[in-house]
């Protein structure tokens, strides 16, 4: 079994991703799907409420 490598995202990407939910009305699941990232990541970033 191959170990999956963890993705890293820039702070700017995280802010933009959280903005989809906080400012543009996407659901967390919709935003995650549109960016091809996991639901958990987007939830974390939205909950942190990046400036």
Phi, psi and omega in degrees: 000135182268137178280131181281133180278138181283136177278148174240144183233145179288160177300323180297318178297318180297318178296314180297320179294315179296327179297327177303320182278311188285326187248333188250002173082011175289150168282162179299320179294318179297316180297315180299316179296316184292333179262357181058049176232169181285150178301322182298319180297311182295322178300316180299315183292321179293318180294330177286339178053065179306141180292000000 
